[in-house]
Amino acid sequence: MAQSFSMDSLNPAQRQAVNAIEGPVLILAGAGTGKTRTVTCRIAHMIENGIQGRNLLAVTFTNKAANEMRERIAQMVDKKSARAMIISTFHSLCTRILREDIGRLGYKENFTIYAGSDQMGLLRQLIVRHGGRKEKLDPAQVLSVISASRNTGLGFDGIKDSLIRNIAISYQRELVAQNAVDFDDLLILAEKLLAENPDVRRAWQSRFQFITVDEFQDTNSLQMRLLKHLVGPKHNICVVGDDDQSIYGWRGAQISNILDFESFFPNPTVIRLEENYRCTAPILDVANALIRHNVGRREKTLHAHRGSGVPVRLISMPGDAEEAEFIIEDIESIRQKKNRNWEDFAILFRANAQSRILEQTLREHKIPYKMVGTKSFFDRREVKDIIAYLGLIDNPQADLHLLRVLNTPPRGISDTTARLAIEWSREHNQSVWDALQDSNFLGSFSIRTQNSIRQFIQLIQKYRQLFIASQQDYSDLLEEFIEETKYSDYMCRCCKTENEQQKRLISIGDIKADLHQYWEPGKQLTDFLSNLSLDQDDDERDDIESKPGVCLITMHASKGLEFPYVYLIGLEEGILPHKRSIEEGNFNEERRLLYVGITRAQEQLMMTFCSTRLRYGERTPCRRSSFLSEIPEDLYIYEAWDDIMQTPITKEEESDFISSLRNMLLEDETS
């Protein structure tokens, strides 16, 4: 078979990485050094050298990255080998492991995965039950505490707040009772299963003889333990990452995994990818000078394949309003002079609060923009309803799904009835589904309510049998279900405008399309719902990249992205480095965060800081970031806003200004 990549197209370090197959391999891939190409070529090379696709496992952190890797490899090797490979996220991998042997831990194989909105719904119920409403407990905050306590292995005894500890215990108990797991459980239970069952561990080690892990600097201690169980005695594991881009310590990532890799897998082959294909030399010079100040890092220096470029600019601003206005006018000027798209520009900031003045100024200039954090597809009401119905059809014991749709659309089952069903189920140690079929429970209601409940039960049972039979396209079954329940009619009645109706109907259509694409005889609804749950964490990034306009994005969210023109704003003490890191004396991760921001820029980079900033309605004095003092002054051009404003306008700038006004008038006339 002719290979679709040439070794000659790789640089020496990349070729070394591709050829390093046996034993532990650590690839230190600096920003923009062709990491994905190197990894995919390496896997293709392994297959060409006789390693079976079914014996290869590649783990990434997002479904998008997994899909991209899968598509690239499929272009390099035969289809059979590509299909046999497992390329997945940690959570998808753990789902696969648990589907086969979770019974050993006391669960059924058809467990339900609770994603973000499901978890929030359950926690809200538990907060009310435990009297936490008076304390104004935030479900997201409670979930964060629960997740941290479980991932560190300390357990709920380590939670100091007794109320949150009791809610956490109830939360875990409810999940087990409903044969459900959440995202943390997927990793925790898979690691437990492998640790406690040598035969299961050996079986997976035999299956995955060669393991590749992408973005290794983002792994946590639990994921590291999981990998140690999966890696066989030959230690054929290749990890790819960059300790200089480890910026997720606040959510559990352990930079020690990559810094101390040799302690986990002895005598690894260490390869450094240092040739950067993204940034110009001035940008990389600033990045290298900054990150050199971090203690304990793995030494590497990026070199610019692209060569020289325009100097980096550092501009001091009197305030955040002037900062926003100056940057947006600069964007307009560059766009007009160089005929660039709005999507070529990104404004990066440390904290969400910094974006408000930028949004306001962009709107005043009538410039399209996109923001990180738009509402997820999976958080739309109609999507949550349909997924809840499908989840209930797949697993009637899932109380959360049942309670969401019990009276949606209205079918004569009141909130009081639902509450009584919950209380009965707890008293009698059974699911709400079982309670609704208990003759003793039903006997306390009117004949009308009993009939409504029985009709609902029959509806779910009918479609459960149809889905289990798997003889009819799932999308057709869903269409029949929606027609029988008149769900679309109900949803349209809830909409205030025709535009809102269309958006909601399109969302329902999207789920049908996904079901149609997934279905084939023999496939199970359980797996479709698992994939839906596992896809949710990628929705935001896909949405960001699909929207037009200037990108307003936090530095954390910018990792993995690149833009021709980047503006790093608010480089001030207390913002970057963040106030919390200053108090704790922990600057390394904040410095890495700025490094990540700098290396997003391909062609031009501007950094700014303000003398004052509006905070909580008051004008507050600011000091420039101490990180800026770590960058030699000869690596950038420093300018003060006052000096720039006092510089006389040139004839060229005057002509550009008049031309810009003319274009704005023309756009107004045509819009």
N, C-alpha and C positions, 0 to 999 in steps of 0.2 A: 504494500500500500504506500503510495507517495505521500509524504508528510506535507502539510500545508503551511509549515513555517520552516525557515532556513536558519541554521545555527549562525550563519554569517550575518543575519539581521540582528543578532543579539550582541551586546557589548561583553567584554571578557568576564565581568562579574556575573552577568545574567547567564552566560554559558556555563560557568562553574556551578551555578545554582541548579540549572536544568540537568546537569550531569550527576549531581550529588543525589543518589537514590537510596543507598543503604545506610542504616543507622540514623541517629538523631541529627537533624539539620536545623540550624537557626539562620534564617535569612533576615538580616537587618535592612529593611527597605525604607530608605529615606523618602520624604515627601516628593511626589512626582517622578519617581525613579523607574517607572514601568513595572510596578509590583504585580499587577493583575496579569499582564502579558507573560511575565516570568513564571508565575505559578501555573498558568494554563499550559504553557509550553512544556513545563516540567512534567505535568500529569500526562500530556499527550506523549511525551518522550518515554515515560514509564510504560504506557500501553504498547507503544511500538517495540519496546524491548521485552515483550512477552508477559507482562504483568496483567492479570485478568481484571477487567473493569469492575467485576463484583467484589474484588478484594481491595478496592480503593474507596476511601472515605475522605471527603473534603468538607470542612466545617467553616461556615462564615457567620457573621452576626446579623445579617438582614436577608430577607427573601429576595430582595432586589439583587444583592451581590451574588447570591446563590444562582439565580436565574441567569445573570450575566456570565458567570463562570461556566455554567452548563451550556449556554449557547456557544460560547467561544470554543470549548472543548469539542462540542459536537461537529464543529467545522474542521477539526483537525484529525479526528479518528473515525473509525467505522461506527455506524449507528448502533449496532449491537453493543459494543463496548461502552458507548456514551450512555445508553439506556441503563446498563447494568451498574454504573457508578452511582454512589450515593453522594449527592452534593446538597447539603442542607444547613439550616441554622442549628444551634445547640438544642433549641426547643423542639424542632421537628425531629431531630435525631432521637431525643429522649422519648418523644411520643411513639416513635417506631419501636424502641426497645421495650417500653411499657406495654404496648398493645399485645406483645407476645407473652410477657411473663408477670404482669402486675398482679395476677392472681396469687402469687407467692407472698404478696404484701397485704392480702385481704381485700383487694378490690376486684371488681368485675372488669373484663377486658373492654366493655363498651362504655368506659368512663366518659364523662362530659368534661370539656375544658372550659373553665370560667375565664373569660377575658375581662378587660378593663371595666366596661359598663356593667357586666354581670357582677363583678366583685363589688362595685360601688353600690349597686342595688341591694345586695346581701348585707353589706356593712351598714347601710342606712337603716335597714330593719333591725340589725343587732344593736345599733347605737340607741334606737328608740326603746328596744326591749330592756336594755341595761340602764336606762335613764340618762343616757349621754346627751340627749337633745338639750337639756337644761345647761349642760356644760358647753354647748355649741361646738361639739366635736366635728371636725372635718373628716369625712370618710377617706379622702386622699391621704391626709396626714396619718390616720390610723393604719391604712394599708402600707404606707411607707415604713412605719415602725414595725409592723408585722413582718414585712419583707426583709428588713435589715436583721431582725432577730433570728429569722429562719436561715438566711444565707450565711450568717456568721457562725451558725451551729450552736449558738448559746441557748436557743430555745426561749420560750415565753417567760421563763423564770427571770430572765435578764431584763424584762420590761419593768421599769421602775413605777410607772403610773398604774395603779391597781385597776382603774376603770378600763384602760386600754388593754391591760393584760387579760382581764375577764372577757372582753370583746374578742380578743385574739383567740382565746381558748374556745369560745363559742363558734367563732368563724371556722376554725379547723374542724370542730365537731360537725358543723353543718355540712361542710364539704364532704367529709367522709360519709355522713348519713345519706347524701344525695349521689353517692358514687361519682363525685366530681373532684377535679384537681384544678389548681390555678397554675400560672406560668412558673412560679417558684417551685411548686410541687413537682412539675415535670423533671426538673434537674435534681431536686432533693431525692425523690423517689427512685429515679433511674440510678443515681449514685448509690443509694441504699441497696437497691436490688443487686447491683454488680458487686458491691462490697460483701454482701452476706451470702452470695450464691456463687461459689467458685465455678460450677459447671456452666452457669449462664455467662459468667465473665470469660471463660475459655472459649465458649461458642462464638461470642462477639469478637474476641481477639483473633480467632481463626478466620472469621469472615472479613474483618478489616485489617489486612496485613500491612497496609501502607496508609498512614493518616496524614492529612495536611490541614493545618489550622491557620486561617487568615485573621488579620487584626489581633494577633496574639497579645498585644499590650493591653487589650481591653478585657481579657479574661479575669475572672475572680477566683477565689480559692476553691469554691465548689466545682467550677468548671475544670480547674486544674486536677482535682481529685478524680473527677469523671474521666479525664483523659488518661490518667495514670492507670485506671482500671481497663481502659480500652486498648492501650498500647501493649502489644505482645512482648515477649522476652527479647526479641531482636531489636527493639526500640526503633522501629522504622517510622519515625514521626518527623515531619517537617513543619516548623512553625514560622510564620511570616509576620513581621510587625516592626514597629519603630517606637522605642521607649521615649523618644523626643515628642511623640504625638499621643502619649498617654494622658488623657484629660478627663477621664471618667472615674477618678478615685472617689468622688462624692457619691457615686452609686455602686461602689463595691469593687471596681476594677483594681487588681493588685499588680502594680508595676514590677514587683519583685518576681513575678512569674517569668518575665522576659529578662530581667537583670540577673536572676539566679538560675537561669535555665539549666546550667551545668549540674546543679545540685539535684535536679529532677531526672535528667537523662545525661549520664556522664559522657565526657569526651565528644561533644557534638562538633560537626563541621560548621564553622561560623563564616558566613558570607555577607559582605557589606555591599549594598547597592547604593552608590553615591553619585551617579551621573543623573542629574535632574533634567527632565525634558519639558518641564512646565514653565519655570520662571527664568527671567533674565538675570544676568550676573549681579547687578546692583541690588536686586531684591534678595537674592541668596546671600550676598555678603552681609546684609543686615540680619537675616535670619541666623546665619552661622555665628555671627558675633554675639547675638543675644543668647542663644541656647548653650554656648560654651560656658556660661556662668552656672549651669545646673550641676549639682554635686552628684557623683555616683553614676552618671550616664555612661552608656556605651559609646565610645569615641567614634565619631564619623563626621565628615565634612562634605557637604553637597557641592557639586561642580555644575555650572550652567552649560548644558549642551547647546543652548540657544545663543550663548555669547552675550555681548554687551547690550545695554538698553538705556532708557532714560533714567535719571537719578530718582531715588526715593525722596519724597517731600515730607517734611515735618512742619506743621503750621500751628502756631499758638493762636487761640481764639479768645475774644473777650467773654463770650457766653455761648450757650447751646443754641440759641436762636440764630446767631451769626454763623455758628458752625454748620447748622443745617442749610441755611441759605447759601453759604459759600460752596459747599459740596454739591448741592443740586444745580447751582449755576455752572459749576465746573463740569458736571455730567452733561448738561445741555450743550456746553461749548464743545466738548470733545465729540459728542454724538454728531453735532452738525459738521465740524471740521473733518472728521474721519469717517462719516457715514456709517456709524456703528448702530447696533440694535440696543434697545433699552436693556435687554437681557445680558448684555456684556458688562453691566455695572452692578456691583454689590457693595452695600454699606454694612459693615460688621460692627457689632456692639456686644459688650459684656453682659448687660442686663436688659430685660424686656422694657423697663421703664424708659430707657433712652430712645425708644422708637417713636414715641408719641409726637414729638416735635418734628421728626423726620416725615412721618405720615402727613401731618398737617401741612408742611411746606410742599411736599410732593403734590398734594391735592390743589394747593394754591397755584402751582405751576402746571396743573393738569397733566401730570406725568403718571403713566400707569406704573403700578408697583405690586409686588407680591410679598406676603408676610409669612413667617414661620408660625405654625400654630393654628391654622384654619381648622374649622370643624371637620372631624374625620367622617368619612363615608359611613363608618360603622356606628357612629353616634347619632345618625339621623333616625328620627322616630320610626318611620316606616320600615327601615332596614332592621332595626332592633326588633320590631314586631314580627317580621317575617322569619328572621333567624330564630326568634323565640319559639314560634310555631314549629319550625323544622326541628329545633332542638327537643321540643316536647314530643313530637311524633317519633323522633329517634329514641328518646329516653324519657318516658312519662314520669319517672321518679325525680326528674330535675325540677324541684319546687320553684326556683327562680323563674324559669321559662314559663311554667304553668301559671303562676300568679300574674305575670305580665299580660297574658292573653286571655285569662279566664273570662273576662267580660269585654274583650276587644275583638270585633265590634260589640256593642252592647247586646247582651242576650238574656237579660233578666237575672243576672247573678250579681248581687250588690257587694260593695266593699265590706259590709258587715258580715255577709256570708263568707267571704274570703278570709276575714280575720278569725271568724269562728272555726273555719277549716284548719287554719294554721295552729290555733290553740289546741284543737282536738288532736291533730297529728303529733304535737309535742307530748301531750298527756298520754297518748297511746303508743308512742314510739313508732310512728309510721309516717309515710310520706303524705303530702296533701292529696296526691292522686288517689292513694288508697283510702284516705278519709272520705273523699267525695263519693266513693263506692260503698262505704260502710252503711248498712241499713239503719243502724242505731243512730249514726250521725244525721243521716238524711231525714229520719223520722221527726226531727225537731223543726222542720221547715214546712212551708205551705206546699200543696200539690203543685202549684205553678213553679215554685223555685226548684222542687225536686225534678220536675220535667225538664227544666232548663239545664240543670246539672247533668241529667242522663243524656240529653241530646248532645251536650258538649263532649261527654265521655265517648259516646258512640261515634261522633265526628272524628275524634283523634284516633280511636281504635280502627276505624275504617281506613284512614289514610296511612296509619302505621302498617297495616297489612299490605297495602298497595306498594309502599316504599320498600318494605322488606322483600316482597316478591321480586322487585327489580326487573320487571318485565316491560315496563313502560318508561319512556323518557321522563326523568325527574322534573324537567321544566314543564312538561305537559301536566304532570300530576300537580305541580304547584299551581299552574293556571286553573285547573279544575277546583282546587282547594280555595283559591282566591274568589272564584266565581260563586262557589257554594256558600262561602261565608260573607260574600258581598264586601270584602275588605276594601277593595279599590274605591267603591262607592262611598264607604264610610270615611276613608281617608280624604277623598275629595271634598266631602261635606265639612271636614275640619279645616280646610284651607280658606284663607281670606281672599286670595287672588288666584286668577287663572294661571299665572306664572308659577305660583307655589304648587298648584295642582300638577302642572307639567313636570316640575322638578321631582316631585314625590313619585309620580308614575314612572318616570325614567329610572329612578332608584330601584323600584320594584322590578322593572324590566332588566336592570343590570344583574339582579340576583337570578332571575330566570335564565339569562344568558350564561351565567357562570355554571348553573346547574346543567344546562344543555351541553356545555363544553365538557363537563366532568363526567356525565353519565355514560355508562356502557353496561350491558348485561353482566351481573355479578358484582358490580361495585356497590359499596355500602354508604348510606347517608352519613354514618358516623365519621368516616374519613373526610367527607366533604366539609362537614362542620368543623372538624379538627383543623383542616387547612385554612378555613375562614378565620378561625380564632388566631392561628399562627401568623396570618397575613396582616393583622390589624396594626402591628407596630410599624409597618412600612408605609401605611397609607399616607401619612403626613408628608414624608419625603417625596413620594411620587407626585402628590398634589402640588408641592412647592415647585418641582421641576417642570410641571406641565403648564403652569400659569405664565402669562406674558408680563413683562415689566421689569423695572429695577428691583433687585432682590434686597430686602431688608431682613437680615438674618443674624442670629446670635453666633458668637464664635464657636460655641459648642456644636451647634447644628451645622456649621459650615464645613466641618471635617469631612473629607472625601470629595468636596466640590472644588471647582476652580472657575475663575472669572478673569477676563482680560484686564479689567479695571477694578481695583479694590480700595475702599476707604475704611480705615480703622479709626473709629471715633472714641472719644472719652478716655484717652490714655492718661488717667489720673489716679493718684493714690486713693484707695478706698473703693475704686471701681475696678481697676486693673493695675496692680494686684487688688483683689477684693478685700474689703474691710475685715472679713472673717479670717482670711489667710494672714493678714498683717497681725491680727490679735494672737493667732496661733503660731506665728513665726514660720509658716509653711509657704514658701514662695515658689518652690520648684514646679508645682502643677500649674500655677498661674502663669509662670514664665513659658511653660510648654503651650499653654492656651494662646498666648500672644504669638508664639512661634507658628502655631497652626494657622492663625489668622494671617500672618505675613506670607506664608507659603501658599495661600489660596490665590495670590496675584500672579498672573501670567506676564503682563506687559508693564503695568504702571501701578504704583502703590503710593497712597497718601495717608499719613497718620496725623491725627489732630488731638489737641488737649485744650481745655478751657480754663480761664481764670475764675469764672463763676458758673454755676449751674443751678437751674431751678429744681429744688427738691421739696416735695410736700408743700408746694405753694410759696416757698421762701427762696430768695436768692442766696446761695451758699458759696463761699470761697473754695477754690480748688487748688491743688498742687499737682504739677505734672508727675507722671508715673516715674518711680525710681528705676524702672526697667529701661527707660529712655537714656539714662545716664550710663548704662552698660553698653550702649552702642556708640562706637567712635564717631565723632562729629564729621569726619571726612567721608563717611559712608552715606550721608544724606544731605539734602539742602534744607536748612532751617529758614523759615520766614515767619514774620509776625503779621497778623491780620491787619493791624493798623497801618503798617508800612505798605502792604499790598494795596489797601484802599486809597492811600495817598499818592500812589504812583500814577502819573498822568496816563490816560488811555491812548493807545497807539491808533494810527489810522486803520490798521488791519482789524483791531478789536472793535473799533467804531463801525466798520463795514460789517463785521460779523454780527454785531448787536442789531443793526438795522435789518440785516437779512433774517435774523432770528425773529424779530418783531413781525416782519412780513409773512414768514412761514406760520406764525401763530395765528395771524389774522386769516390766512387762507384756510387753516385747519378749522377755525371757528365757523367760517362760511360754509364749509362742506359738511360739518357735523350736524 
